[in-house]
Amino acid sequence: MGPEVDLVKADKALPAKVQVVVIGGGIAGTSAALALAREGISVVLCEKGYISGEQSSRNWGWVRKLYRDPREIPLAVESLRLWEGLNEVVQGETGFRRSGILFSSESEQEEADYEKWISVARQHDIDVRMVSGSELKQLLPAGEVSWKSGIYCPTDGRAEPQKAAPAIATAAQRFGAVILTDCAVRGLELSAGRVSAAITERGRIACESVILAGGAWSSRFLKDLGVRLPQLKVRNSVLRTAPLEEGPDCTLWTRDVAFRKRLDGGYTIANGSVNIASLVPDSFRFFLDFLPTLKSEWSSLRIRFDERFRQEWHEGKPVPLDRPSPYEYMRVLDPYPDPQQNLNAMNQLVRQFPVFAKAQIAQQWAGLIDVTPDAVPVISEIDAVPGLVVATGLSGHGFGVGPAVGQLAADLVTGARPIVDPYEFRFPRFSDGSKPRPMKL
């Protein structure tokens, strides 16, 4: 059972026609809908389940520039700027607070890698530095850590995944957007080769453009349009604690555990490195695309053969648009957490911060992260389907950059000056010989 998410009162009536249909009610989709509605553009957001039901409510809640892939840095910088004023814009609580984020440095090689990244970050005027000694102790006063230094960004922050996208969706409604839940988009209708309508389980919505912000479902949706997007899912398990006094305020990543303080005084805790990758049909379809990533990230992956193979085999079959789609049979991806992985993370945390021995585990859950071969998002027009913009493949970084992802997708739809240069997020990089790879400084 996933985390409890703030409820959005959805609209009931299906509009016959709008300018833009947004598919997906996560942080990217709701941010796109808000950006469009604020410009007076008629927009409907269709979510097959409920707002923020999947990874947008299940992530760690980090909002960071720290140690981003250099290609993502401008997006992260702009997103932090949007987060800063987001509570005021939405007239609600997203949970955003600037608290600082620290990554531990546990070897000379890590320290050298961080120093290289700092030289890149300073080109973007990011306030970041290596910390050690008394400053490290001041940031982590309750800690008994074995490592001697870390990389720290004091202007990074945190927000509440169970609150943010619902608050953004509710604000989009106030600006005129229509928000539909339990309303899956089965596919798109094309006229003269261009998007002309979204076909939902409730009926047809005529439109000029569509933004696909479908997270882990995006590759499946695009396949029905003859578009090949290399995208896979990895599972990460998380736990949260009841409120805990005397715990650290700074958000921390180490090899063994990562945590951040929650708005309610508890903590969100997870393993800092390990993810589970289920073998599914797409694992073989996209094997060559992901092979370089597999080689570089092998130590952090746990490969599993489980029920997801059979499930995705059936989900992948094409379905006529007048029949129920896979998105209706699986409203919300709600995978089981790995309790042993969570227990290991908690034990490591207690070892480094004895104060957490008092913590009571309140809930555990898991989420499926949509990843690309280079761990960089796709925020791009799709030339083969004019009128379609994709915003997906956020690769575990999506919550923090979500507001800027949504804004950039809206900019691409309207032709406005983009919030950042979209070149690094272009879809053709998977087919133009670029050979996408994860960050290497």
Secondary structure, DSSP 8 states (H G I E B T S, - for coil): ------------S--SB-SEEEE--SHHHHHHHHHHHHTT--EEEE-SS-TT-SHHHHS--EE--TT--TTTHHHHHHHHHHHHTHHHHHTS----EE--EEEEE-SHHHHHHHHHHHHHHGGGT---EEEEHHHHHHHSTT---S--EEEEETT-EE--HHHHHHHHHHHHHHTT-EEESS--EEEEEEETTEEEEEEETTEEEE-SEEEE--GGGHHHHHHTTT-----EEEEEEEEEE---TT---SEEE-SS-EEEE-TTS-EEEE-SS-EEEE--HHHHHTHHHHHHHHHHHGGGEEEE--THHHHHHHHTS---TTS--HHHH-SS------HHHHHHHHHHHHHH-GGGGG--EEEEEEEEEEE-TTS--EEEE-TTSTTEEEEE--TT-HHHHHHHHHHHHHHHHHT---SS--GGG-GGGGTSS--------
